[in-house]
Amino acid sequence: MKVTLKQLAYFRALAQARNFGRAAELANVTQPALSMQIKELEAILGVALVERLPRDVRLTRAGREVLARADRILSEAMELETSARRQGLQAALTLGMIPTIAPYLLPGTLARLRAGDITRDLRLREAQTADLLSGLREGRLDAVVLADPVPAPDLVIAPLFQDRFVLAGSEGRIGALEQGRHALDPTALNPDHLLLLDDGHCLADQALAFCAIDRRQTRLDLGASTLSTLCGLVAQGFGLTLLPELAVRAEATGGQGIVLQRFGQPEPFRQIALLRRASSDGGTWFDDLGAHLCVAGQDLITAARARCAPV
């Protein structure tokens, strides 16, 4: 058996009251329960802590030493509990994001956290979906932001917003599309003209699915690992790519040589979501973080739709 905080608290109450009955009242327990805990504490330590007199209780020399240590231990335990309650949102949070979200969504989110006077120590890890899910399940990450997450019983998924895709290309490439009287259809795109991110990026898989294309059909394999690289190639006329609205403000502003074209309804989109382990403590931090992510995301989407309005 090991010494417990309850035993130390009961012993301190007895030392203060110098009577088992009054000590039990202080500890809000019955006298037999308190007496039993004191006896167990003495048995564990192997020393007598009190001298039991007819109308008094006196601490032994060992009892005085144990009381001094008990005071320190109980004070530190109370300080730890108070600190944990006080910190709340200020506790460190390790957040993971995929690379096609992090550079665009994180700056606005951090600005809102600062504006809201939330001093949480936020640590970010940017990685592909599989690595982030592993980190989340293994406890190395507290939450992750993903696109189109697959439901799982061990995860809590909070949808944030829909991030629609637009077609990005040079003026010549976009102008050469034969739309006719029909709205632009992603399945009508020429696979030879489509630029994609490297294998492993969920955005590339989503683009292929929207366009009903097998990656083996595409001929332009340029090994791009970021949307910025893709947009630089697109601006030079190397091909076309699907650009999420989150990235429009950063990657397709005026003067970069990129023209945007909306798809017809229903527009292809990805669902952005915040995830945590079902076994973890959600508390208020999860909902608060989700709310800040939503606002930051909607600001980017509003700017994208002002740049290229839906059909």
C-alpha positions in Angstrom: 0.0 0.0 0.0 1.0 3.6 -0.6 0.4 6.8 1.3 -2.6 8.7 -0.2 -3.5 12.4 -0.1 -6.7 11.5 1.7 -4.7 10.0 4.6 -2.4 13.0 4.8 -5.5 15.3 4.8 -7.1 13.3 7.6 -3.9 13.3 9.6 -3.5 17.1 9.3 -7.1 17.5 10.4 -6.4 15.4 13.5 -3.2 17.4 14.3 -5.3 20.6 14.1 -8.3 19.3 16.1 -6.3 17.1 18.6 -9.5 15.0 18.9 -10.8 12.2 16.6 -14.4 13.4 16.8 -13.6 17.0 15.9 -11.1 16.0 13.2 -13.8 13.8 11.6 -16.1 16.9 11.5 -13.4 19.0 9.9 -12.8 16.3 7.3 -16.5 15.7 6.7 -16.3 12.0 7.4 -17.3 9.6 10.1 -15.0 9.1 13.1 -14.5 5.4 12.4 -13.5 6.2 8.8 -11.0 8.8 9.9 -9.6 6.6 12.7 -9.1 3.7 10.2 -7.2 5.9 7.7 -4.9 7.1 10.5 -4.1 3.6 11.5 -3.4 2.6 7.9 -1.1 5.6 7.5 0.8 4.5 10.6 1.0 1.0 9.4 2.4 2.1 6.0 5.0 4.3 7.6 5.8 1.9 10.3 5.7 4.5 13.1 3.2 5.8 15.6 2.1 9.3 14.6 0.0 10.2 17.7 -0.3 9.5 21.4 -3.9 8.5 22.1 -4.9 10.0 25.5 -8.3 10.0 27.1 -9.2 13.5 26.2 -6.4 14.6 23.9 -4.2 13.5 21.0 -0.6 14.5 20.9 1.8 14.1 18.0 4.8 12.0 18.4 8.2 13.1 17.3 7.7 11.1 14.0 4.2 12.7 13.8 5.6 16.2 13.8 8.0 15.3 11.0 5.2 13.7 8.9 2.9 16.7 9.5 5.5 19.1 8.2 5.8 17.0 5.0 2.1 16.5 4.7 1.6 20.3 4.8 4.0 20.8 1.9 2.5 17.9 -0.1 -1.1 19.0 0.3 -0.2 22.6 -0.5 1.5 21.6 -3.7 -1.4 19.4 -4.7 -3.8 22.2 -4.1 -1.6 24.6 -6.1 -1.5 22.1 -9.0 -5.2 21.7 -9.1 -5.8 25.5 -9.0 -3.2 26.1 -11.7 -4.8 23.5 -14.0 -8.3 25.1 -13.6 -6.8 28.6 -14.0 -4.8 27.9 -17.2 -7.7 26.5 -19.3 -7.1 27.9 -22.8 -3.6 28.9 -21.8 -2.4 25.3 -21.8 -0.1 24.3 -24.6 -1.9 22.9 -27.7 -0.3 21.0 -30.5 -2.2 21.3 -33.7 -1.6 19.6 -37.0 -2.6 20.8 -40.5 -2.2 19.6 -44.0 0.1 21.7 -46.2 -2.8 22.8 -48.5 -4.5 24.4 -45.5 -1.9 25.5 -43.0 -0.2 28.5 -45.0 -3.6 30.0 -45.7 -5.8 29.3 -42.6 -3.2 29.6 -39.8 -2.3 33.3 -40.1 -5.8 34.5 -39.7 -6.5 32.0 -37.0 -3.5 33.2 -35.0 -4.5 36.8 -35.4 -7.9 36.1 -34.0 -6.5 34.1 -31.1 -4.3 37.1 -30.2 -7.2 39.6 -30.6 -9.3 37.5 -28.3 -6.5 37.7 -25.7 -6.0 33.9 -25.8 -2.4 33.2 -24.9 -2.5 29.5 -25.4 0.9 28.2 -26.5 0.0 26.9 -30.0 2.4 24.5 -31.6 1.9 23.5 -35.2 2.9 20.5 -37.2 2.4 20.5 -40.9 2.2 17.1 -42.6 0.2 14.9 -44.9 -3.1 13.4 -43.7 -1.7 9.9 -42.8 1.1 11.3 -40.7 -1.3 13.7 -38.9 -3.8 11.0 -38.1 -1.0 8.8 -36.7 0.2 11.7 -34.5 -3.3 12.3 -33.3 -4.0 8.7 -32.4 -0.6 8.3 -30.7 -1.1 11.4 -28.6 1.6 13.6 -30.2 -1.1 15.9 -31.5 -4.1 17.3 -29.7 -6.1 18.2 -32.8 -5.7 18.2 -36.5 -7.3 20.1 -39.4 -8.0 17.9 -42.4 -10.0 17.9 -45.7 -12.7 15.3 -46.2 -11.8 13.1 -43.1 -13.0 9.6 -43.0 -15.3 9.0 -40.0 -13.8 6.7 -37.3 -15.2 5.7 -33.9 -12.1 6.8 -32.1 -12.2 10.3 -33.5 -14.5 13.4 -33.0 -15.0 15.3 -36.2 -16.3 18.8 -36.2 -17.1 20.1 -39.7 -15.9 23.7 -40.2 -16.7 24.9 -43.7 -16.8 23.9 -47.4 -13.8 25.0 -49.5 -14.8 25.1 -53.1 -12.4 24.6 -56.0 -11.9 26.9 -59.0 -9.9 26.2 -62.1 -6.6 28.2 -62.4 -4.6 28.8 -65.5 -3.0 31.4 -67.7 -5.3 33.7 -69.8 -4.4 31.7 -72.9 -5.2 28.3 -71.3 -8.5 29.5 -69.7 -9.5 31.2 -73.0 -8.9 28.1 -75.0 -11.5 26.0 -73.0 -14.5 25.1 -75.1 -17.3 25.9 -72.7 -20.0 26.6 -75.3 -23.4 27.0 -73.8 -22.6 24.6 -70.9 -21.0 25.4 -67.6 -17.5 24.3 -67.1 -17.4 20.6 -66.1 -14.4 19.2 -64.3 -14.8 15.9 -66.0 -14.4 17.6 -69.4 -10.8 18.8 -68.6 -8.0 17.3 -70.7 -5.9 15.1 -68.4 -2.8 16.2 -70.4 -3.3 19.8 -69.2 -3.8 19.1 -65.5 -1.1 19.9 -63.0 -1.2 18.1 -59.7 0.6 17.9 -56.4 2.9 14.9 -55.6 1.4 11.6 -54.6 0.4 11.6 -50.9 -1.4 14.9 -51.0 -5.1 14.5 -50.5 -5.7 17.6 -52.7 -4.3 15.7 -55.7 -6.5 12.7 -55.0 -9.5 15.0 -54.7 -8.8 16.8 -58.0 -8.4 13.4 -59.8 -11.7 12.3 -58.3 -13.6 15.5 -59.3 -12.2 15.2 -62.9 -12.8 11.4 -63.1 -9.1 11.0 -64.1 -6.7 8.2 -63.4 -3.3 9.6 -62.5 -1.7 7.4 -65.1 -3.6 9.5 -67.7 -1.8 12.7 -66.8 1.5 13.5 -68.7 2.6 16.6 -66.8 4.5 15.1 -63.8 6.5 18.0 -62.5 6.9 16.9 -58.9 5.2 19.9 -57.3 4.9 19.7 -53.5 3.2 23.0 -52.8 0.3 25.0 -54.3 2.7 27.9 -54.7 4.8 25.9 -57.0 1.8 24.8 -59.0 0.5 28.3 -59.3 3.9 29.5 -60.5 3.8 26.9 -63.3 0.2 27.7 -64.2 1.0 31.4 -64.5 3.7 30.5 -67.0 1.2 28.6 -69.1 2.4 25.1 -68.3 -1.1 23.8 -67.6 -4.2 24.1 -65.4 -4.8 23.2 -61.8 -7.7 23.1 -59.3 -7.2 25.7 -56.7 -9.1 25.8 -53.4 -10.8 29.0 -52.4 -8.6 29.1 -49.2 -5.6 29.7 -51.4 -6.9 32.2 -53.9 -6.0 35.3 -51.9 -2.4 34.2 -51.5 -1.8 32.4 -54.8 -3.9 34.2 -57.4 -3.9 37.9 -56.7 -3.7 40.5 -59.4 -0.5 40.7 -61.4 0.5 37.1 -61.1 -0.8 36.1 -64.5 -3.4 33.6 -63.2 -6.9 33.6 -64.4 -9.7 31.8 -62.5 -12.7 30.1 -63.8 -15.7 28.8 -61.8 -17.1 25.3 -62.4 -20.8 24.8 -63.0 -23.2 23.7 -60.2 -22.7 21.7 -58.2 -19.2 23.0 -57.7 -16.5 20.6 -56.5 -15.5 21.2 -52.9 -13.6 19.7 -50.0 -15.0 19.7 -46.4 -12.6 21.2 -43.9 -12.9 19.7 -40.4 -11.3 19.8 -37.0 -10.6 16.5 -35.3 -9.6 15.2 -31.9 -9.5 11.9 -30.2 -12.8 10.7 -28.8 -11.0 9.7 -25.6 -9.4 13.2 -25.0 -11.0 16.0 -23.0 -12.8 18.2 -25.4 -13.5 21.0 -23.0 -14.1 24.5 -24.3 -10.8 24.7 -26.2 -12.0 22.4 -29.0 -15.1 24.4 -29.7 -13.3 27.8 -29.3 -10.6 26.8 -31.7 -13.1 25.5 -34.2 -15.0 28.8 -34.1 -11.8 30.8 -34.8 -10.8 28.5 -37.6 -14.3 29.0 -39.1 -14.1 32.8 -39.0 -10.7 32.8 -40.5 -11.7 30.4 -43.3 -14.9 32.4 -44.1 -12.8 35.6 -44.5 -10.6 33.8 -47.1 -13.6 32.3 -48.9 -15.4 35.7 -49.1 -12.2 37.2 -50.6 -12.0 34.4 -53.1 -15.6 34.8 -54.2 -15.1 38.5 -54.6 -12.2 37.7 -56.9 -14.1 35.0 -58.8 -17.9 35.0 -58.2 -19.8 31.7 -58.3 -21.7 31.0 -61.5 
